[in-house]
C-alpha cells in the first residue's frame, strides 16, 4: 500500500535571494541547500495540495479487512460497536489527510494507534490500523529517524499486545511484517518526493539567478560600451570645435569619425545584449591606442595578445575598454602602459597610468571589472597611490 503515489505537491514560488553582487555563479548544490531551508521554514504544508487530498481516500479501501469479523459474527451489538470504532477510524484518517500542521497529524496518528490497541483484541482485522500508521508516518515526518522510531514503536506495541493477550500470532505477525514492508516502501517514496520537491525549488532559484545574472551582465556591458563610445565622441567633438577655424578639413574628418563611432556604437550595443565580442583583444588594444591618442595620452603597449579562451578574451577586452575610458575621463594622465604576460597556468594583464589616482571606493566600472574577473576564478587588484595600477590575473 502506498499512501501517496502521484507526483509531489506543487511547490510554492520560492522567494529566491537576489544574485550576489560579486558575480557568484548559480550553484545547484547551494540552491538545493537553500531550497531545503526554505522548505523547512514553510513548515508542514500537508501531504498533498489541499484541492487534491481527496485522492488519498482511495487507500481506505484496505479497511475492508476490518469488516470480516463483524460479518462472521453477525451480531447487532457487535455491529454497533464496530460502527463506532470505524467512525472514529475514518475521522482520524480524515484528520491526518487534512491536517493543517504536523502536530495535528501526529495527534491523529497517535489517536489511531490508541484506537488500534483498544479495538484490535475485539476485532483482529483491525490490526490493519497499525499498517495505516506506518504508511502515513513517512509522509508526516521529514526525518528518517523519526519514521523508523514510529515503525519500531508500532511493531513493539502490536507484538506486545498479541503476546500478552495470547492473540493469534498469525494475525499480529502478518500485520507487523506487512507493516514493515509498507512503511519501508513509503519511506523511500516520501524521501524521493521531498528530494524532487527540493530539486524543483532549486531549479526555480537557479533560473531566477540566471535571469538576474544576465540582466547584470547586460548592464555591465552597456556601461562599458556606451561609456567608452561617448567618451570618444566627446573628445573628438571637442577637438573638432577647437580646430574648426584653423583646420576645417581636420575638423570635418573628426566629425565624420564621430558619426562613424556613433553608428558603430549601435552595433556594439546589440553585440553587448547578445553577449558576443567578435573583434577580440588585439582590436581592442588598437582602439585603445586611437582613443588615448585623441586624448593626448601616450600608450606604451609592446605586448602582443596571447592565445586565450573566448570567455577570457571577452573579459580582458572589456576590462581594457573600461580602463581606457576611466583614464580618458578621470585620470588626467599623460602616459599609459599596458602589458600582457602569460605563463603555463596564468595570464596577467597590467594597465597603469601616471594620472592623479586617489581612488577610494570602487564605482560601477571597477566593480564590473572585478565581477568579470572573479567569474573566471581570477584575481583583480587596484592600487591608486601614484596614478592607477590595475592587475588582472586569470587562470589559463
C-alpha positions as CSV (number, residue, x, y, z in Angstrom):
1,X,0.0,0.0,0.0
2,X,1.4,3.4,-1.0
3,X,-0.4,6.3,0.6
4,X,1.0,8.8,-1.9
5,X,1.9,7.6,-5.3
6,X,1.4,10.5,-7.6
7,X,3.8,13.4,-8.3
8,X,4.9,15.7,-5.4
9,X,2.9,18.6,-4.2
10,X,3.1,21.7,-6.3
11,X,5.8,23.8,-4.8
12,X,5.1,27.4,-3.9
13,X,7.2,30.1,-5.6
14,X,10.4,30.5,-3.7
15,X,11.5,33.9,-2.7
16,X,14.9,33.4,-4.2
17,X,17.6,35.7,-2.9
18,X,19.0,38.3,-5.3
19,X,22.1,37.2,-7.1
20,X,25.2,38.0,-5.2
21,X,26.7,41.4,-6.3
22,X,30.1,39.9,-6.6
23,X,29.0,37.8,-9.5
24,X,28.8,34.4,-7.9
25,X,27.5,31.8,-10.4
26,X,24.4,29.9,-9.6
27,X,25.2,26.7,-7.8
28,X,22.9,23.6,-7.9
29,X,24.3,22.3,-4.5
30,X,23.9,25.7,-2.8
31,X,20.5,26.2,-4.3
32,X,19.3,22.8,-3.1
33,X,20.6,23.7,0.4
34,X,18.7,27.0,0.3
35,X,15.6,25.3,-1.0
36,X,15.8,22.7,1.8
37,X,16.0,25.5,4.3
38,X,13.1,27.3,2.6
39,X,11.0,24.0,2.7
40,X,11.7,23.6,6.4
41,X,10.9,27.2,7.1
42,X,7.5,26.9,5.5
43,X,6.6,24.2,7.9
44,X,4.0,21.4,7.3
45,X,2.1,22.1,4.2
46,X,0.1,18.8,4.1
47,X,0.9,15.7,2.2
48,X,-0.7,17.0,-1.0
49,X,-2.2,20.2,-2.3
50,X,-5.5,20.8,-0.5
51,X,-7.7,20.5,-3.6
52,X,-6.2,17.0,-4.3
53,X,-6.2,15.5,-0.9
54,X,-9.5,13.7,-1.6
55,X,-7.4,11.3,-3.7
56,X,-5.8,9.8,-0.6
57,X,-9.2,8.4,0.5
58,X,-8.7,5.7,-2.2
59,X,-6.5,3.8,0.3
60,X,-9.3,3.5,2.8
61,X,-10.4,0.5,0.6
62,X,-7.9,-1.6,2.5
63,X,-10.0,-1.2,5.6
64,X,-12.3,-3.9,4.1
65,X,-10.4,-6.4,6.3
66,X,-12.0,-4.7,9.3
67,X,-15.4,-6.0,8.2
68,X,-14.5,-9.7,8.0
69,X,-15.1,-10.4,11.7
70,X,-18.3,-8.4,12.1
71,X,-19.7,-10.2,9.1
72,X,-18.7,-13.6,10.5
73,X,-20.2,-12.8,14.0
74,X,-23.4,-11.2,12.5
75,X,-24.3,-9.8,15.9
76,X,-26.2,-6.5,16.2
77,X,-24.4,-5.3,19.4
78,X,-21.0,-6.2,17.7
79,X,-22.0,-4.2,14.6
80,X,-22.9,-1.2,16.7
81,X,-19.5,-1.5,18.4
82,X,-17.8,-1.9,15.1
83,X,-19.6,1.1,13.6
84,X,-18.5,3.4,16.5
85,X,-14.8,2.2,16.2
86,X,-14.9,2.5,12.4
87,X,-16.4,6.0,12.6
88,X,-13.5,7.1,14.9
89,X,-11.0,5.5,12.5
90,X,-12.4,7.4,9.5
91,X,-12.4,10.6,11.5
92,X,-8.7,10.1,12.4
93,X,-7.9,9.1,8.8
94,X,-9.5,12.3,7.5
95,X,-7.7,14.3,10.2
96,X,-4.4,13.0,9.0
97,X,-5.1,13.8,5.4
98,X,-6.4,17.3,6.0
99,X,-4.1,18.2,9.0
100,X,-3.0,21.8,8.9
101,X,0.1,21.2,11.0
102,X,2.5,18.4,11.6
103,X,1.5,18.4,15.3
104,X,-2.2,17.8,14.4
105,X,-1.1,15.0,12.0
106,X,0.9,13.4,14.8
107,X,-2.0,13.6,17.2
108,X,-4.3,11.9,14.8
109,X,-1.7,9.3,14.1
110,X,-1.3,8.7,17.9
111,X,-5.1,8.5,18.2
112,X,-5.2,5.8,15.5
113,X,-2.6,3.9,17.5
114,X,-4.6,4.1,20.7
115,X,-7.8,3.0,18.8
116,X,-5.9,0.1,17.3
117,X,-4.6,-1.1,20.7
118,X,-8.2,-0.9,22.2
119,X,-10.1,-2.4,19.3
120,X,-7.6,-5.0,18.0
121,X,-8.4,-7.5,20.7
122,X,-12.1,-7.3,19.8
123,X,-11.5,-7.4,16.0
124,X,-8.3,-9.0,14.8
125,X,-8.9,-7.5,11.3
126,X,-8.4,-4.0,12.9
127,X,-4.7,-4.8,13.2
128,X,-4.7,-3.1,9.8
129,X,-4.8,0.2,11.7
130,X,-1.2,-0.4,12.6
131,X,-0.4,-0.7,8.9
132,X,-2.1,2.6,8.2
133,X,0.1,4.2,10.9
134,X,3.4,3.1,9.4
135,X,2.1,4.0,5.9
136,X,1.3,7.6,6.9
137,X,4.3,8.2,9.1
138,X,7.0,8.8,6.4
139,X,4.8,11.5,4.8
140,X,4.2,13.3,8.0
141,X,7.8,13.3,9.3
142,X,10.7,14.6,7.3
143,X,13.1,12.7,9.5
144,X,14.0,9.2,8.5
145,X,15.0,8.5,12.1
146,X,11.5,9.7,13.4
147,X,9.8,7.4,10.9
148,X,11.9,4.4,11.9
149,X,11.1,5.1,15.6
150,X,7.4,5.1,14.8
151,X,7.8,1.9,12.9
152,X,9.6,0.3,15.9
153,X,7.0,1.5,18.4
154,X,4.2,0.3,16.2
155,X,5.8,-3.1,15.9
156,X,6.6,-3.4,19.6
157,X,3.0,-2.3,20.6
158,X,1.4,-4.8,18.2
159,X,3.7,-7.7,19.2
160,X,3.4,-6.9,22.9
161,X,-0.4,-6.8,22.8
162,X,-0.6,-10.0,20.8
163,X,1.7,-11.9,23.2
164,X,0.2,-10.5,26.4
165,X,-3.4,-11.3,25.3
166,X,-2.4,-14.5,23.7
167,X,-3.9,-13.5,20.4
168,X,-3.4,-15.5,17.2
169,X,0.2,-14.9,16.2
170,X,-0.7,-15.1,12.6
171,X,-2.8,-12.0,12.8
172,X,-0.4,-9.7,14.6
173,X,2.7,-11.3,12.9
174,X,1.3,-10.8,9.4
175,X,0.3,-7.2,10.2
176,X,3.7,-6.5,11.7
177,X,5.6,-8.0,8.8
178,X,3.4,-6.3,6.1
179,X,3.5,-3.0,8.0
180,X,7.3,-3.1,7.9
181,X,7.2,-3.7,4.1
182,X,4.7,-0.9,3.5
183,X,6.4,1.5,5.9
184,X,9.8,0.9,4.2
185,X,8.4,1.4,0.7
186,X,6.6,4.6,1.7
187,X,9.7,5.9,3.4
188,X,11.6,5.6,0.1
189,X,8.7,7.2,-1.8
190,X,8.4,10.1,0.7
191,X,12.1,10.8,0.7
192,X,12.2,10.7,-3.1
193,X,9.2,13.1,-3.3
194,X,10.9,15.5,-0.9
195,X,14.2,15.3,-2.9
196,X,12.2,16.1,-6.1
197,X,10.5,19.0,-4.5
198,X,13.8,20.4,-3.3
199,X,15.2,20.0,-6.8
200,X,12.3,21.8,-8.3
201,X,12.7,24.7,-5.9
202,X,16.5,24.7,-6.6
203,X,15.8,24.8,-10.4
204,X,13.4,27.7,-9.9
205,X,16.0,29.5,-7.9
206,X,18.8,28.8,-10.5
207,X,16.5,30.0,-13.3
208,X,15.8,33.2,-11.3
209,X,19.5,33.8,-10.5
210,X,20.4,33.2,-14.2
211,X,17.9,35.9,-15.2
212,X,19.4,38.3,-12.6
213,X,22.9,37.5,-13.7
214,X,22.0,38.1,-17.4
215,X,20.5,41.5,-16.5
216,X,23.6,42.4,-14.6
217,X,25.8,41.3,-17.5
218,X,23.8,43.4,-19.9
219,X,24.0,46.4,-17.6
220,X,27.8,46.0,-17.2
221,X,28.3,45.6,-21.0
222,X,26.2,48.6,-21.8
223,X,28.1,50.6,-19.2
224,X,31.4,49.6,-20.7
225,X,30.4,50.1,-24.4
226,X,28.5,53.3,-24.1
227,X,30.9,54.8,-21.5
228,X,33.8,54.3,-23.9
229,X,31.9,55.4,-27.0
230,X,30.5,58.5,-25.5
231,X,33.9,59.5,-24.1
232,X,35.4,59.2,-27.6
233,X,32.6,61.2,-29.1
234,X,33.1,64.0,-26.5
235,X,36.8,64.1,-27.1
236,X,36.5,64.2,-30.9
237,X,33.7,66.7,-30.8
238,X,35.8,69.0,-28.5
239,X,38.8,68.6,-30.8
240,X,36.8,69.4,-33.9
241,X,35.4,72.5,-32.2
242,X,38.9,73.7,-31.3
243,X,40.4,73.3,-34.8
244,X,37.3,74.2,-36.8
245,X,38.7,77.6,-37.9
246,X,42.3,76.7,-38.1
247,X,42.0,73.4,-39.9
248,X,38.5,72.9,-41.3
249,X,39.4,69.7,-43.2
250,X,40.7,68.1,-40.0
251,X,37.6,69.2,-38.1
252,X,35.4,67.7,-40.9
253,X,37.4,64.5,-40.6
254,X,36.9,64.3,-36.8
255,X,33.2,64.9,-37.1
256,X,33.0,62.2,-39.8
257,X,34.7,59.9,-37.3
258,X,32.2,60.9,-34.6
259,X,29.4,59.9,-36.9
260,X,31.1,56.6,-37.6
261,X,31.7,55.9,-33.9
262,X,28.0,56.6,-33.2
263,X,26.9,54.2,-35.8
264,X,29.4,51.6,-34.6
265,X,28.0,52.1,-31.1
266,X,24.6,50.8,-32.2
267,X,26.2,47.6,-33.4
268,X,28.2,47.3,-30.2
269,X,25.1,47.7,-28.1
270,X,23.4,44.9,-30.0
271,X,26.6,42.8,-29.5
272,X,26.6,43.5,-25.8
273,X,23.0,42.4,-25.4
274,X,23.7,39.2,-27.4
275,X,26.9,38.6,-25.4
276,X,29.2,38.5,-28.4
277,X,32.7,40.1,-28.9
278,X,34.0,39.2,-32.3
279,X,36.9,41.7,-32.7
280,X,39.0,40.4,-29.8
281,X,41.7,41.8,-27.6
282,X,44.0,42.9,-30.4
283,X,41.3,45.1,-32.0
284,X,40.5,46.5,-28.5
285,X,44.2,47.5,-28.0
286,X,44.2,49.2,-31.3
287,X,41.0,51.1,-30.4
288,X,42.6,52.0,-27.0
289,X,45.6,53.4,-28.8
290,X,43.4,55.6,-31.1
291,X,41.3,56.8,-28.1
292,X,44.3,57.7,-26.0
293,X,46.0,59.4,-28.9
294,X,42.9,61.6,-29.4
295,X,43.0,62.5,-25.6
296,X,46.7,63.3,-25.8
297,X,47.8,60.3,-23.8
298,X,50.8,58.2,-24.9
299,X,50.3,54.4,-24.9
300,X,53.1,52.0,-24.3
301,X,52.0,48.5,-25.3
302,X,54.7,46.3,-26.7
303,X,53.0,43.0,-25.7
304,X,51.0,41.0,-28.3
305,X,47.8,39.4,-27.1
306,X,48.4,35.8,-26.2
307,X,46.1,33.0,-27.2
308,X,43.1,32.9,-24.9
309,X,39.8,31.2,-24.5
310,X,36.9,33.2,-25.9
311,X,35.4,33.9,-22.5
312,X,38.8,35.2,-21.2
313,X,39.4,37.3,-24.3
314,X,36.0,38.8,-23.9
315,X,36.6,39.7,-20.3
316,X,40.0,41.2,-20.9
317,X,38.8,43.2,-23.9
318,X,36.0,44.7,-21.8
319,X,38.4,45.5,-19.0
320,X,40.8,47.2,-21.4
321,X,37.9,49.2,-22.8
322,X,36.6,50.3,-19.4
323,X,40.1,51.1,-18.1
324,X,40.9,53.3,-21.1
325,X,37.6,55.0,-20.6
326,X,38.4,55.8,-17.0
327,X,41.8,57.1,-17.9
328,X,40.4,59.4,-20.5
329,X,37.6,60.6,-18.3
330,X,39.1,60.9,-14.8
331,X,42.9,60.3,-14.7
332,X,44.3,63.4,-16.4
333,X,47.2,61.2,-17.3
334,X,49.9,61.8,-20.0
335,X,51.2,58.2,-20.2
336,X,49.6,54.7,-20.1
337,X,51.2,51.3,-20.1
338,X,49.5,48.0,-21.0
339,X,51.3,44.7,-20.7
340,X,50.2,41.1,-21.1
341,X,52.2,38.2,-19.7
342,X,51.3,34.5,-20.0
343,X,52.8,31.6,-18.2
344,X,51.9,27.9,-18.3
345,X,48.9,28.4,-16.0
346,X,48.2,32.2,-15.7
347,X,47.6,35.2,-17.8
348,X,48.4,38.6,-16.2
349,X,47.1,41.9,-17.7
350,X,48.7,45.1,-16.3
351,X,47.2,48.5,-17.0
352,X,48.7,51.6,-15.3
353,X,48.8,55.3,-15.9
354,X,50.6,58.3,-14.4
355,X,47.4,60.2,-13.6
356,X,46.1,61.6,-10.3
357,X,45.0,58.3,-8.9
358,X,43.3,58.6,-5.5
359,X,40.6,56.0,-5.9
360,X,39.0,55.4,-2.6
361,X,35.9,53.4,-3.5
362,X,35.0,51.3,-6.5
363,X,32.5,52.7,-8.8
364,X,30.3,50.7,-11.2
365,X,33.2,50.5,-13.7
366,X,35.7,48.9,-11.3
367,X,33.1,46.8,-9.7
368,X,32.1,45.5,-13.1
369,X,35.7,44.6,-13.9
370,X,36.1,42.8,-10.6
371,X,32.9,40.8,-11.2
372,X,34.0,39.8,-14.7
373,X,37.4,38.6,-13.4
374,X,36.0,36.7,-10.4
375,X,33.6,34.9,-12.8
376,X,36.7,33.4,-14.4
377,X,38.2,32.5,-10.9
378,X,40.8,35.2,-11.4
379,X,42.2,37.9,-9.1
380,X,41.6,41.7,-9.5
381,X,43.9,44.2,-7.8
382,X,43.7,48.0,-7.8
383,X,46.4,50.4,-6.4
384,X,45.9,54.1,-6.8
385,X,48.7,55.9,-4.8
386,X,50.6,57.4,-7.7
387,X,48.5,57.0,-10.7
388,X,46.3,54.0,-11.1
389,X,47.5,50.4,-11.5
390,X,45.3,47.5,-12.4
391,X,46.5,43.9,-12.2
392,X,44.2,41.2,-13.6
393,X,45.3,37.6,-13.1
394,X,43.2,34.9,-14.7
395,X,44.0,31.1,-15.0
396,X,44.7,29.8,-18.4
